[in-house]
Each structure stands twice: as C-alpha cells, then as structure tokens.
Amino acid sequence: MARPEPGPAPAGRPVVERSAAVPGPSALTVRPLDGGAAERARGPAGARTIVSVGRGVGGPDAVARYRRLAELTGAALGASRAAVDGGWLPFAHQVGQTGATVAPDLYVAFGISGAVQHTAGMRASGRVVAVNTDPDAPIARLADLVIAADANEVADALLRRLEREG
Ligand SMILES: Cc1cc2nc3c(=O)[nH]c(=O)nc-3n(C[C@H](O)[C@H](O)[C@H](O)COP(=O)(O)OP(=O)(O)OC[C@H]3O[C@@H](n4cnc5c(N)ncnc54)[C@H](O)[C@@H]3O)c2cc1C
C-alpha cells in the first residue's frame, strides 16, 4: 500500500512515524546543536535542547546511551519522576511539577508517557518529539512528532549516525 505523502499534520494532531525498524542512515539528518558542556552541566533548566528519559527506556543501564546522545548533540539530559525515583538519574534532572520547569526549543521524550505532572514542566517547549512504543500515549497530544518505536533502538541509531559523522 502506498504511504501517504508527508505533509502538515491537522491542527492539534502530531505526525506519527511508525517504525518497526530503526531508521536507516538516509532517513535522518543529525546535526549537533549549540550548547555544549555548559548546557549539560547545568541540567535541563534553561537548556535549549533536552533529551529526556522515562521508565520506557527500561532501566538504569539504558541511561548511558542518552547521556552520550546529549553530549554529542549539546543537549541537556532530563528525566521523568519515574526514572528519578528509580535511582536512574539524580533529582536535578527531573522535569515536571515537582522538578524543573523547562521551555527548550526542542524536547525529545524517550519512553515518557506524558503524565500531567510531567507535562506541567515541559509544555512550553517549542517542539516536542516523543519516542514511544504507544503512539496513543498522552504525550502524543502535545507532540509535534511521535516516533512509534523502541526508544533504545532509536537512540542507538542516532548514536551510530552521530559517531560515524564525527
Ligand atoms: C504529586 C505528584 C507530583 C509528581 N511530579 C512529577 C514530576 O515532577 N515529573 C514527572 O515526570 N512525574 C511526576 N509525577 C509522576 C507522574 O504522575 C508519572 O507517574 C510519571 O511522570 C511517569 O513517568 P514515565 O512517563 O517515565 O513512566 P510511565 O508512565 O510508566 O510511562 C512509560 C512510557 O514508556 C512507554 N514505553 C514502554 N516501553 C517502551 C519502549 N521500549 N520504548 C519506548 N517507549 C516505551 C510506555 O508506552 C509509556 O508511555 C508526580 C506525581 C505526583 C502524584
């Protein structure tokens, strides 16, 4: 069946990319953004780009790839309370009602459902990308783009691309 032509999403609806497989090298253009070490060191508050992780990434061992992704793209690392309560990241990274309130240009949520207590802290983001196996997760309601795929597979594909490009 022919894929529909990409185009602007209807108002209030995100573009949903279903991705059983990892995006191929030609499907993505990955460019480091400004920010660098200073942005990473101060945590998500005030950052222009945030890579944020939630329970859906699976556990503490998965976090290293997101820290690396943040380093390579000059992003800050954010987290949901579930990830912080699990001891995967320190509280300084928590975004939400009881964490940091952020308004980056780009917020990329990996494995975060989008509970109201989380979105309270990031809903002022310029653009929101959600990587979630459930395209109907609440975060999709405020996302510009939903990548319906395994978070770690998408992160690993981005890392391979970034590391190949140096
Ligand atoms: C008073 C109060 C204050 C709170 N303050 C905050 C706060 O400041 N910040 C905050 O974040 N929360 C806060 N919470 C908690 C909040 O209600 C949620 O429980 C929390 O945000 C859920 O975190 P999560 O999205 O990581 O986990 P979950 O809700 O468990 O969501 C996990 C998501 O990962 C997806 N997923 C599963 N497997 C994969 C995979 N392999 N790849 C991709 N996606 C996958 C699932 O579809 C799901 O959408 C607060 C709660 C209360 C009661």
The ligand as a MOL file (V3000), in Angstrom:
LIG
                    3D

  0  0  0     0  0            999 V3000
M  V30 BEGIN CTAB
M  V30 COUNTS 53 58 0 0 0
M  V30 BEGIN ATOM
M  V30 1 C 2.2310 14.9610 43.3980 0
M  V30 2 C 2.9330 14.3540 42.2010 0
M  V30 3 C 3.9640 15.0350 41.6190 0
M  V30 4 C 4.6100 14.4960 40.5020 0
M  V30 5 N 5.6480 15.1900 39.9080 0
M  V30 6 C 6.2080 14.6930 38.7900 0
M  V30 7 C 7.2310 15.4170 38.1130 0
M  V30 8 O 7.6810 16.4920 38.5220 0
M  V30 9 N 7.7400 14.8750 36.9770 0
M  V30 10 C 7.3120 13.6800 36.4720 0
M  V30 11 O 7.8310 13.2510 35.4290 0
M  V30 12 N 6.3700 12.9800 37.1080 0
M  V30 13 C 5.8210 13.4440 38.2560 0
M  V30 14 N 4.8790 12.6940 38.9010 0
M  V30 15 C 4.6580 11.3040 38.4600 0
M  V30 16 C 3.7510 11.1740 37.2470 0
M  V30 17 O 2.4060 11.1300 37.6620 0
M  V30 18 C 4.0900 9.9000 36.4610 0
M  V30 19 O 3.9800 8.7760 37.3160 0
M  V30 20 C 5.4820 9.8870 35.8340 0
M  V30 21 O 5.6950 11.0910 35.1180 0
M  V30 22 C 5.5920 8.6810 34.8940 0
M  V30 23 O 6.8850 8.6000 34.3940 0
M  V30 24 P 7.1570 7.9010 32.9960 0
M  V30 25 O 6.3930 8.6110 31.9320 0
M  V30 26 O 8.6230 7.7870 32.8570 0
M  V30 27 O 6.6090 6.4230 33.2310 0
M  V30 28 P 5.2910 5.6930 32.7160 0
M  V30 29 O 4.0780 6.4930 32.9990 0
M  V30 30 O 5.3730 4.3110 33.2530 0
M  V30 31 O 5.4340 5.6830 31.1120 0
M  V30 32 C 6.3720 4.9100 30.4200 0
M  V30 33 C 6.1230 5.1240 28.9380 0
M  V30 34 O 7.1100 4.4170 28.2220 0
M  V30 35 C 6.5000 3.7940 27.0970 0
M  V30 36 N 7.3380 2.6460 26.7370 0
M  V30 37 C 7.3730 1.3960 27.2820 0
M  V30 38 N 8.3200 0.6510 26.7050 0
M  V30 39 C 8.8960 1.4400 25.7640 0
M  V30 40 C 9.9630 1.2360 24.8460 0
M  V30 41 N 10.6350 0.0570 24.7760 0
M  V30 42 N 10.3160 2.2570 24.0340 0
M  V30 43 C 9.6290 3.4430 24.0700 0
M  V30 44 N 8.6160 3.6920 24.9310 0
M  V30 45 C 8.2680 2.6940 25.7700 0
M  V30 46 C 5.1070 3.4190 27.5480 0
M  V30 47 O 4.2460 3.3010 26.4270 0
M  V30 48 C 4.7640 4.6100 28.4290 0
M  V30 49 O 4.1210 5.6320 27.6740 0
M  V30 50 C 4.2140 13.2290 40.0110 0
M  V30 51 C 3.1510 12.5550 40.6100 0
M  V30 52 C 2.5240 13.1090 41.7000 0
M  V30 53 C 1.3710 12.3580 42.3410 0
M  V30 END ATOM
M  V30 BEGIN BOND
M  V30 1 1 1 2
M  V30 2 1 2 3
M  V30 3 2 2 52
M  V30 4 2 3 4
M  V30 5 1 4 5
M  V30 6 1 4 50
M  V30 7 2 5 6
M  V30 8 1 6 7
M  V30 9 1 6 13
M  V30 10 2 7 8
M  V30 11 1 7 9
M  V30 12 1 9 10
M  V30 13 2 10 11
M  V30 14 1 10 12
M  V30 15 2 12 13
M  V30 16 1 13 14
M  V30 17 1 14 15
M  V30 18 1 14 50
M  V30 19 1 15 16
M  V30 20 1 16 17
M  V30 21 1 16 18
M  V30 22 1 18 19
M  V30 23 1 18 20
M  V30 24 1 20 21
M  V30 25 1 20 22
M  V30 26 1 22 23
M  V30 27 1 23 24
M  V30 28 2 24 25
M  V30 29 1 24 26
M  V30 30 1 24 27
M  V30 31 1 27 28
M  V30 32 2 28 29
M  V30 33 1 28 30
M  V30 34 1 28 31
M  V30 35 1 31 32
M  V30 36 1 32 33
M  V30 37 1 33 34
M  V30 38 1 33 48
M  V30 39 1 34 35
M  V30 40 1 35 36
M  V30 41 1 35 46
M  V30 42 1 36 37
M  V30 43 1 36 45
M  V30 44 2 37 38
M  V30 45 1 38 39
M  V30 46 1 39 40
M  V30 47 2 39 45
M  V30 48 1 40 41
M  V30 49 2 40 42
M  V30 50 1 42 43
M  V30 51 2 43 44
M  V30 52 1 44 45
M  V30 53 1 46 47
M  V30 54 1 46 48
M  V30 55 1 48 49
M  V30 56 2 50 51
M  V30 57 1 51 52
M  V30 58 1 52 53
M  V30 END BOND
M  V30 END CTAB
M  END
